[in-house]
């Protein structure tokens, strides 16, 4: 059941999308605009707003999504998810807050944020002033990804969010200054659109790998290396629209089975260029348990005030 539905924009005409409910169960069966563009809910609960020729980026396959689900469900990256949720929490404490998880994938990190906001560990969790009177919850959550396979998982994991198939390189289906937090975990970053949809007090939270991330297995598993200039390129991509606020490094020591290592390789960019059978052969010599270091950086940015043209 959806919680608070944010105001969404039609990807065709940019007018507001309104929910069309099923009379019997109250579920949203479609999103429609005054120009009669309509987007039906998929059987799994997401909405496909992808129009036009789409992106040049290749979406995750069903095999990649299955590998990511298995790896994340095993809890290996739980410390990162918890740290991300704590970083997002303070900016989601105002009235009617909205969070956009861009590149949401299976919805794992958005789930951590929503759970944190409802938990006793969240300092503001006892303040219900932002919750609407109908009891549907105060936070509007949007999960956006280009992979239908990923959104099937995300819609099941986060039924209170609105889960959308969309292209981050097209105009986002949200109003200007409508979002309190944008999270981007290992996903592309459209600085112009993020700056447009964020409130002046909003936060852009970006998770990237650091040098040495998964270095013990990267070569054998055929994984891409970490660009040593990654931080500089991130700052350059956001320059002129965002200013850095803070950064936090997260180090997680993992004990991985060969199957875990295969899932880890398949769930990332390497999954576009290999398959499980090939990986199983490549990893045949691994011991029963391999010690691996995961190194992340959580970077928080604030929007710059852009002069009107």
Secondary structure, DSSP 8 states (H G I E B T S, - for coil): ---S---EE-TTT--EEEEEE-TTT--EEEEE-TT--EEEB-TTS-EE---TT--SS----HHHHHHHHHHHHTTTTHHHHHHHHHHHHGGG-STT-EEEEET-TTSHHHHHHHHHHHSTTSTTTT--TTS-TTSS-S-EEEEEES-HHHHHHHHHH-TTSEEEE--TTS--SB-TT-EEEEEEESS---HHHHHHHEEEEEEEEEEEE-TTTTTTTTTTTT-----TTHHHHHHHHHTTTEEEEEEEEEEEEEEE-HHHHHHHHHTSGGGGT--HHHHHHHTTT--S-EEEEEEEEEEEEEE------
